[in-house]
Amino acid sequence: MEMYLAGVSVRRVEDITETLWGTKVSPSTTSKLNQKVFVQIDEWRNRQLTDEYPYVYLDRLYLKKFWGGEIRNIAILEVIGVNSEGYREVLVSIEGAERGQRKLAGFLKAPEG
């Protein structure tokens, strides 16, 4: 999974798993696993926030991503809330600087309730 998310093609994942474990993970298996993970990610992104967050922190971190034969720096915008019990939760995580800033602004302006 991590190989695919890092930009390794599904076919290349097959070759790598054969080298590492002596058996291939087929492209269709890799795709099915990715679909399941992406469903869970979508559910998390669209969840309702039910707790109160007296403290909210905004942060940006940069990760390197291999895409289209080159390595690029990708900005990840994070919103971390401290809930009413004092525990930190990642509330929002958005990839991309410009798009992320627009989405983040929309999130911060969302009406209560």
DSSP file (Angstrom, degrees, kcal/mol; ACC not computed):
  #  RESIDUE AA STRUCTURE BP1 BP2  ACC     N-H-->O    O-->H-N    N-H-->O    O-->H-N    TCO  KAPPA ALPHA  PHI   PSI    X-CA   Y-CA   Z-CA
    1    1 A M     >        0   0    0      0, 0.0     4,-2.5     0, 0.0     5,-0.2   0.000 360.0 360.0 360.0 -47.6    0.0    0.0    0.0
    2    2 A E  H  >  +     0   0    0      1,-0.2     4,-1.6     2,-0.2     6,-0.2   0.865 360.0  54.9 -61.9 -36.2    2.7    2.4    1.0
    3    3 A M  H  4>S+     0   0    0      2,-0.2     5,-2.5     1,-0.2    -1,-0.2   0.933 109.6  46.6 -61.6 -45.1    4.6    1.8   -2.3
    4    4 A Y  H >45S+     0   0    0      1,-0.2     3,-1.8     3,-0.2    -2,-0.2   0.929 111.8  49.8 -64.0 -45.8    1.5    2.7   -4.3
    5    5 A L  H 3<5S+     0   0    0     -4,-2.5    -1,-0.2     1,-0.3    -2,-0.2   0.773 104.7  60.2 -65.1 -24.9    0.8    5.8   -2.2
    6    6 A A  T 3<5S-     0   0    0     -4,-1.6    60,-0.9    -5,-0.2    -1,-0.3   0.463 129.8 -95.4 -81.4  -0.3    4.4    6.9   -2.7
    7    7 A G  T < 5S+     0   0    0     -3,-1.8     2,-0.3     1,-0.3    -3,-0.2   0.518  75.4 145.7 102.8   5.7    3.8    6.9   -6.5
    8    8 A V      < -     0   0    0     -5,-2.5    -1,-0.3    -6,-0.2    -2,-0.1  -0.619  53.4-112.9 -76.4 133.9    5.0    3.4   -7.4
    9    9 A S     >  -     0   0    0     -2,-0.3     4,-2.1     1,-0.1     5,-0.2  -0.223  19.8-114.9 -65.7 157.1    2.9    2.0  -10.3
   10   10 A V  H  > S+     0   0    0      1,-0.2     4,-1.4     2,-0.2    -1,-0.1   0.882 118.2  51.2 -60.3 -39.0    0.6   -1.0   -9.6
   11   11 A R  H  > S+     0   0    0      1,-0.2     4,-1.5     2,-0.2    -1,-0.2   0.887 108.5  50.9 -65.5 -38.8    2.7   -3.1  -12.0
   12   12 A R  H  > S+     0   0    0      1,-0.2     4,-2.6     2,-0.2    -2,-0.2   0.862 103.4  59.0 -68.5 -34.9    5.9   -2.1  -10.2
   13   13 A V  H  X S+     0   0    0     -4,-2.1     4,-2.7     1,-0.2     5,-0.2   0.896 102.7  55.0 -58.0 -39.9    4.3   -3.1   -6.9
   14   14 A E  H  X S+     0   0    0     -4,-1.4     4,-1.6     1,-0.2    11,-0.3   0.926 110.0  45.0 -58.6 -47.0    3.9   -6.6   -8.4
   15   15 A D  H  X S+     0   0    0     -4,-1.5     4,-2.0     2,-0.2    -2,-0.2   0.907 113.4  49.8 -64.2 -43.0    7.6   -6.8   -9.2
   16   16 A I  H  X S+     0   0    0     -4,-2.6     4,-2.7     1,-0.2     5,-0.2   0.918 109.4  50.2 -65.5 -44.2    8.7   -5.5   -5.8
   17   17 A T  H  X S+     0   0    0     -4,-2.7     4,-2.8     1,-0.2     6,-0.8   0.865 109.6  52.1 -64.8 -34.0    6.5   -7.9   -3.8
   18   18 A E  H  X S+     0   0    0     -4,-1.6     4,-1.7    -5,-0.2    -1,-0.2   0.916 111.8  46.3 -66.0 -41.5    7.9  -10.8   -5.8
   19   19 A T  H  < S+     0   0    0     -4,-2.0    -2,-0.2     2,-0.2    -1,-0.2   0.916 119.9  39.6 -65.3 -43.3   11.5   -9.7   -5.1
   20   20 A L  H  < S+     0   0    0     -4,-2.7    -2,-0.2    -5,-0.1    -3,-0.2   0.916 134.3  16.3 -74.2 -44.7   10.8   -9.1   -1.4
   21   21 A W  H  < S-     0   0    0     -4,-2.8    -3,-0.2     2,-0.3    -2,-0.2   0.466  96.0-116.6-114.5  -3.9    8.5  -12.1   -0.6
   22   22 A G  S  < S+     0   0    0     -4,-1.7     2,-0.3    -5,-0.4    -4,-0.2   0.576  89.7  82.5  77.4   7.4    9.0  -14.5   -3.5
   23   23 A T  S    S-     0   0    0     -6,-0.8    -2,-0.3    -9,-0.1     2,-0.3  -0.992  76.8-118.9-142.8 149.0    5.3  -14.1   -4.5
   24   24 A K        -     0   0    0     -2,-0.3     2,-0.7    -6,-0.1   -10,-0.1  -0.636   6.1-148.6 -90.8 143.4    3.5  -11.5   -6.5
   25   25 A V        -     0   0    0     -2,-0.3    -8,-0.2   -11,-0.3    -7,-0.1  -0.963  35.9-126.7-102.2 115.2    0.7   -9.2   -5.3
   26   26 A S     >  -     0   0    0     -2,-0.7     4,-2.4     1,-0.1     5,-0.2  -0.154  11.5-116.1 -65.2 155.3   -1.3   -8.8   -8.5
   27   27 A P  H  > S+     0   0    0      0, 0.0     4,-2.5     0, 0.0     5,-0.2   0.865 117.3  54.2 -56.9 -36.8   -2.2   -5.3   -9.8
   28   28 A S  H  > S+     0   0    0      2,-0.2     4,-2.4     1,-0.2     5,-0.2   0.892 108.1  48.9 -67.9 -37.2   -5.9   -6.1   -9.3
   29   29 A T  H  > S+     0   0    0      2,-0.2     4,-2.5     1,-0.2     5,-0.2   0.923 111.7  49.3 -65.0 -43.7   -5.3   -7.0   -5.6
   30   30 A T  H  X S+     0   0    0     -4,-2.4     4,-2.3     1,-0.2    -2,-0.2   0.923 112.3  48.1 -59.9 -44.7   -3.3   -3.8   -5.1
   31   31 A S  H  X S+     0   0    0     -4,-2.5     4,-2.4     2,-0.2    -2,-0.2   0.902 111.1  50.2 -63.7 -42.1   -6.1   -1.8   -6.7
   32   32 A K  H  X S+     0   0    0     -4,-2.4     4,-2.0     2,-0.2    -2,-0.2   0.912 111.1  48.9 -63.8 -42.5   -8.8   -3.5   -4.6
   33   33 A L  H  X S+     0   0    0     -4,-2.5     4,-2.2     1,-0.2    -1,-0.2   0.917 111.2  50.3 -62.1 -42.8   -6.8   -2.8   -1.4
   34   34 A N  H  X S+     0   0    0     -4,-2.3     4,-2.9     1,-0.2    -2,-0.2   0.904 107.6  53.4 -62.4 -41.6   -6.4    0.9   -2.5
   35   35 A Q  H  X S+     0   0    0     -4,-2.4     4,-1.9     1,-0.2    -1,-0.2   0.910 109.1  49.2 -60.3 -42.4  -10.1    1.2   -3.1
   36   36 A K  H  X S+     0   0    0     -4,-2.0     4,-1.8     2,-0.2    -1,-0.2   0.916 112.8  47.2 -62.9 -43.1  -10.9    0.0    0.4
   37   37 A V  H  X S+     0   0    0     -4,-2.2     4,-2.4     1,-0.2    -2,-0.2   0.924 110.6  51.5 -64.7 -43.7   -8.4    2.4    1.9
   38   38 A F  H  X S+     0   0    0     -4,-2.9     4,-2.4     1,-0.2    -1,-0.2   0.832 106.3  55.1 -65.6 -31.4   -9.7    5.3   -0.1
   39   39 A V  H  X S+     0   0    0     -4,-1.9     4,-2.3     2,-0.2    -1,-0.2   0.931 109.9  46.6 -63.3 -45.2  -13.3    4.5    1.0
   40   40 A Q  H  X S+     0   0    0     -4,-1.8     4,-2.2     2,-0.2    -2,-0.2   0.886 111.5  51.2 -64.5 -38.8  -12.2    4.7    4.7
   41   41 A I  H  X S+     0   0    0     -4,-2.4     4,-2.6     2,-0.2    -1,-0.2   0.922 110.0  49.6 -64.2 -43.5  -10.3    8.0    4.0
   42   42 A D  H  X S+     0   0    0     -4,-2.4     4,-1.9     2,-0.2    -2,-0.2   0.906 109.5  51.5 -61.6 -42.4  -13.4    9.5    2.4
   43   43 A E  H  < S+     0   0    0     -4,-2.3     4,-0.2     1,-0.2    -1,-0.2   0.915 111.7  47.5 -60.3 -42.7  -15.5    8.4    5.3
   44   44 A W  H >< S+     0   0    0     -4,-2.2     3,-1.2     1,-0.2    -2,-0.2   0.922 111.2  50.5 -64.7 -43.6  -13.0   10.1    7.7
   45   45 A R  H 3< S+     0   0    0     -4,-2.6    -1,-0.2     1,-0.2    -2,-0.2   0.817 115.6  42.5 -64.2 -30.4  -12.9   13.3    5.6
   46   46 A N  T 3< S+     0   0    0     -4,-1.9    -1,-0.2    -5,-0.2    -2,-0.2   0.244  87.0 124.6-102.3  12.4  -16.7   13.5    5.5
   47   47 A R    <   -     0   0    0     -3,-1.2     2,-0.4    -4,-0.2    -3,-0.1  -0.312  65.2-111.4 -71.2 156.0  -17.4   12.7    9.2
   48   48 A Q        -     0   0    0     -2,-0.0     2,-0.7     2,-0.0    -1,-0.1  -0.728  22.9-133.2 -85.1 134.7  -19.3   15.0   11.4
   49   49 A L        +     0   0    0     -2,-0.4    42,-0.0     1,-0.2    -1,-0.0  -0.812  31.6 170.4 -88.2 117.9  -17.3   16.6   14.2
   50   50 A T        +     0   0    0     -2,-0.7    -1,-0.2     2,-0.1     2,-0.1   0.623  48.3  77.3-106.4 -16.2  -19.4   16.2   17.3
   51   51 A D  S    S-     0   0    0      1,-0.0     2,-0.4     2,-0.0    32,-0.0  -0.410  80.0-112.6 -89.9 167.8  -17.0   17.3   20.1
   52   52 A E        -     0   0    0     -2,-0.1    32,-0.7    29,-0.0    -2,-0.1  -0.809  21.7-156.2 -97.6 145.6  -16.0   20.9   21.1
   53   53 A Y        -     0   0    0     -2,-0.4    30,-0.2    30,-0.2    31,-0.0  -0.846  12.4-178.5-126.0  93.2  -12.5   22.0   20.4
   54   54 A P  S    S+     0   0    0      0, 0.0     2,-0.4     0, 0.0    -1,-0.1   0.782  78.0  40.4 -63.2 -25.8  -11.4   24.8   22.7
   55   55 A Y  E     -A   82   0A   0     27,-1.0    27,-3.0     2,-0.0     2,-0.4  -0.987  67.3-178.2-127.1 133.5   -8.0   24.9   21.0
   56   56 A V  E     -A   81   0A   0     -2,-0.4     2,-0.4    25,-0.2    25,-0.2  -0.998   6.8-163.6-132.6 130.4   -7.3   24.5   17.3
   57   57 A Y  E     -A   80   0A   0     23,-3.3    23,-2.8    -2,-0.4     2,-0.4  -0.914   4.8-155.2-114.3 139.7   -3.9   24.6   15.7
   58   58 A L  E     +A   79   0A   0     -2,-0.4     2,-0.3    21,-0.2    21,-0.2  -0.938  23.3 164.2-111.7 135.9   -3.2   25.1   12.0
   59   59 A D  E     -A   78   0A   0     19,-2.4    19,-3.3    -2,-0.4     2,-0.4  -0.976  24.7-151.0-147.8 158.8    0.0   23.7   10.6
   60   60 A R  E     -A   77   0A   0     -2,-0.3     2,-0.3    17,-0.2    17,-0.2  -1.000  14.3-177.6-132.5 134.1    1.6   22.9    7.3
   61   61 A L  E     -A   76   0A   0     15,-2.4    15,-3.1    -2,-0.4     2,-0.5  -0.932  18.2-134.9-128.1 157.7    4.2   20.2    6.6
   62   62 A Y  E     -A   75   0A   0     -2,-0.3     2,-0.3    13,-0.2    13,-0.2  -0.935  19.9-177.2-116.3 132.6    6.0   19.2    3.5
   63   63 A L  E     -A   74   0A   0     11,-2.4    11,-3.3    -2,-0.5     2,-0.4  -0.902  27.9-118.3-121.7 153.2    6.5   15.7    2.2
   64   64 A K  E     -A   73   0A   0     -2,-0.3     2,-0.4     9,-0.2     9,-0.2  -0.789  31.5-170.9 -91.5 134.5    8.3   14.5   -0.8
   65   65 A K  E     -A   72   0A   0      7,-3.1     7,-2.9    -2,-0.4     2,-0.7  -0.992  20.1-138.7-130.0 130.5    6.2   12.7   -3.4
   66   66 A F  E     +A   71   0A   0    -60,-0.9     2,-0.4    -2,-0.4     5,-0.2  -0.791  38.7 159.9 -87.7 116.9    7.4   10.7   -6.4
   67   67 A W  E >   -A   70   0A   0      3,-3.1     3,-1.3    -2,-0.7    -2,-0.1  -0.980  59.2  -8.2-145.2 125.3    5.0   11.6   -9.2
   68   68 A G  T 3  S-     0   0    0     -2,-0.4     3,-0.1     1,-0.3    -1,-0.1   0.837 128.3 -50.8  61.0  35.1    5.5   11.3  -13.0
   69   69 A G  T 3  S+     0   0    0      1,-0.2     2,-0.3   -62,-0.2    -1,-0.3   0.508 122.6  84.8  83.9   3.8    9.2   10.4  -12.8
   70   70 A E  E <  S-A   67   0A   0     -3,-1.3    -3,-3.1    -5,-0.0     2,-0.5  -0.952  75.0-118.1-137.1 159.1   10.2   13.3  -10.5
   71   71 A I  E     -A   66   0A   0     -2,-0.3     2,-0.3    -5,-0.2    -5,-0.2  -0.834  34.7-176.5 -97.4 128.9   10.2   14.1   -6.8
   72   72 A R  E     -A   65   0A   0     -7,-2.9    -7,-3.1    -2,-0.5     2,-0.5  -0.920  28.4-120.3-124.3 149.8    8.0   17.0   -5.7
   73   73 A N  E     -A   64   0A   0     -2,-0.3     2,-0.5    -9,-0.2    -9,-0.2  -0.792  31.5-163.1 -85.3 127.9    7.5   18.7   -2.4
   74   74 A I  E     -A   63   0A   0    -11,-3.3   -11,-2.4    -2,-0.5     2,-0.4  -0.952  11.4-136.8-116.1 130.0    3.8   18.5   -1.5
   75   75 A A  E     -A   62   0A   0     -2,-0.5    21,-3.4   -13,-0.2     2,-0.5  -0.699  14.2-163.5 -85.3 134.8    2.3   20.7    1.2
   76   76 A I  E     -AB  61  95A   0    -15,-3.1   -15,-2.4    -2,-0.4     2,-0.5  -0.981   7.1-153.2-117.5 118.6   -0.1   19.1    3.7
   77   77 A L  E     -AB  60  94A   0     17,-3.3    17,-2.7    -2,-0.5     2,-0.4  -0.799  15.8-167.2 -92.8 131.9   -2.3   21.5    5.6
   78   78 A E  E     -AB  59  93A   0    -19,-3.3   -19,-2.4    -2,-0.5     2,-0.5  -0.943  17.9-163.7-123.3 139.4   -3.4   20.1    9.0
   79   79 A V  E     -AB  58  92A   0     13,-2.5    12,-3.1    -2,-0.4    13,-1.4  -0.989  15.8-172.6-117.6 119.8   -6.0   21.3   11.5
   80   80 A I  E     -AB  57  90A   0    -23,-2.8   -23,-3.3    -2,-0.5     2,-0.4  -0.957   2.9-164.7-117.7 124.4   -5.5   19.8   14.9
   81   81 A G  E     -AB  56  89A   0      8,-2.7     8,-2.6    -2,-0.5     2,-0.6  -0.830  17.3-140.3-108.9 146.6   -8.1   20.3   17.6
   82   82 A V  E     -AB  55  88A   0    -27,-3.0   -27,-1.0    -2,-0.4     6,-0.2  -0.931  31.3-143.1-100.8 116.9   -7.8   19.7   21.4
   83   83 A N    >   -     0   0    0      4,-3.1     3,-2.1    -2,-0.6   -30,-0.2  -0.066  30.1 -88.8 -77.4-179.7  -11.1   18.2   22.4
   84   84 A S  T 3  S+     0   0    0    -32,-0.7    -1,-0.1     1,-0.3   -31,-0.1   0.672 127.8  53.7 -65.7 -17.0  -13.0   18.8   25.7
   85   85 A E  T 3  S-     0   0    0      2,-0.2    -1,-0.3     0, 0.0    -2,-0.0   0.417 121.4-105.4 -95.4   0.3  -11.0   16.0   27.4
   86   86 A G  S <  S+     0   0    0     -3,-2.1     2,-0.3     1,-0.3    -2,-0.1   0.532  76.5 133.1  90.8   7.1   -7.7   17.4   26.4
   87   87 A Y        -     0   0    0      1,-0.0    -4,-3.1    -5,-0.0    -1,-0.3  -0.719  54.1-124.1 -94.1 142.8   -6.8   15.0   23.7
   88   88 A R  E     -B   82   0A   0     -2,-0.3     2,-0.4    -6,-0.2    -6,-0.2  -0.620  28.4-176.5 -83.5 141.6   -5.5   16.1   20.3
   89   89 A E  E     -B   81   0A   0     -8,-2.6    -8,-2.7    -2,-0.3     2,-0.7  -0.998  30.5-123.4-135.2 139.8   -7.4   15.0   17.1
   90   90 A V  E     +B   80   0A   0     -2,-0.4   -10,-0.2   -10,-0.2     3,-0.1  -0.762  32.8 177.0 -78.6 116.9   -6.5   15.6   13.5
   91   91 A L  E     +     0   0A   0    -12,-3.1     2,-0.3    -2,-0.7    -1,-0.2   0.857  63.4   9.4 -89.9 -40.8   -9.7   17.4   12.3
   92   92 A V  E     -B   79   0A   0    -13,-1.4   -13,-2.5     2,-0.0     2,-0.4  -0.999  54.6-176.5-143.7 141.2   -8.7   18.1    8.7
   93   93 A S  E     +B   78   0A   0     -2,-0.3     2,-0.4   -15,-0.2   -15,-0.2  -0.946  13.9 179.0-139.5 117.5   -5.8   17.1    6.5
   94   94 A I  E     -B   77   0A   0    -17,-2.7   -17,-3.3    -2,-0.4     2,-0.3  -0.974  19.5-141.2-127.9 129.7   -5.6   18.6    3.0
   95   95 A E  E     +B   76   0A   0     -2,-0.4   -19,-0.2   -19,-0.2    -2,-0.0  -0.698  66.7  42.3 -87.5 138.6   -2.9   18.0    0.3
   96   96 A G  S  > S-     0   0    0    -21,-3.4     4,-1.2    -2,-0.3   -19,-0.2   0.382  71.4-120.7 100.5 130.9   -1.8   20.9   -1.8
   97   97 A A  H  > S+     0   0    0      3,-0.2     4,-2.2     2,-0.2     5,-0.1   0.977 104.9  32.1 -68.7 -59.0   -1.1   24.5   -0.9
   98   98 A E  H  > S+     0   0    0      2,-0.2     4,-1.9     1,-0.2     5,-0.2   0.966 125.8  41.1 -67.1 -53.2   -3.5   26.6   -3.0
   99   99 A R  H  > S+     0   0    0      1,-0.2     4,-2.4     2,-0.2     5,-0.2   0.909 115.9  52.9 -60.8 -41.8   -6.4   24.1   -3.0
  100  100 A G  H  X S+     0   0    0     -4,-1.2     4,-2.8     1,-0.2    -1,-0.2   0.882 106.1  52.3 -62.0 -40.2   -5.8   23.3    0.6
  101  101 A Q  H  X S+     0   0    0     -4,-2.2     4,-2.3     2,-0.2    -1,-0.2   0.891 110.1  48.5 -65.5 -38.8   -6.0   26.9    1.7
  102  102 A R  H  X S+     0   0    0     -4,-1.9     4,-1.9     2,-0.2    -2,-0.2   0.934 115.0  44.5 -65.5 -45.3   -9.3   27.4   -0.1
  103  103 A K  H  X S+     0   0    0     -4,-2.4     4,-2.3     1,-0.2    -2,-0.2   0.903 113.0  51.8 -64.6 -40.6  -10.7   24.2    1.5
  104  104 A L  H  X S+     0   0    0     -4,-2.8     4,-2.6     1,-0.2    -1,-0.2   0.905 107.4  51.9 -63.9 -41.7   -9.3   25.2    4.9
  105  105 A A  H  X S+     0   0    0     -4,-2.3     4,-1.5     1,-0.2    -1,-0.2   0.908 110.2  49.7 -60.8 -41.5  -10.9   28.7    4.7
  106  106 A G  H  < S+     0   0    0     -4,-1.9     4,-0.4     1,-0.2    -2,-0.2   0.892 110.7  50.0 -63.3 -40.0  -14.2   27.0    3.9
  107  107 A F  H >< S+     0   0    0     -4,-2.3     3,-1.1     1,-0.2    -2,-0.2   0.922 110.5  48.7 -64.0 -44.7  -13.8   24.7    6.9
  108  108 A L  H 3< S+     0   0    0     -4,-2.6    -1,-0.2     1,-0.2    -2,-0.2   0.770 112.3  48.9 -69.6 -25.2  -13.0   27.5    9.3
  109  109 A K  T 3< S+     0   0    0     -4,-1.5    -1,-0.2    -5,-0.2    -2,-0.2   0.454  81.5 128.2 -91.1  -1.6  -16.0   29.6    8.1
  110  110 A A    <   -     0   0    0     -3,-1.1    -3,-0.1    -4,-0.4    -4,-0.0  -0.260  65.6-110.2 -58.3 137.8  -18.4   26.7    8.5
  111  111 A P        -     0   0    0      0, 0.0    -1,-0.1     0, 0.0    -2,-0.0  -0.282  35.9 -99.0 -67.9 155.5  -21.5   27.6   10.5
  112  112 A E              0   0    0      1,-0.2     0, 0.0     0, 0.0     0, 0.0  -0.320 360.0 360.0 -69.1 155.7  -21.9   26.1   14.0
  113  113 A G              0   0    0     -2,-0.0    -1,-0.2   -63,-0.0   -63,-0.0   0.409 360.0 360.0 110.0 360.0  -24.2   23.2   14.5
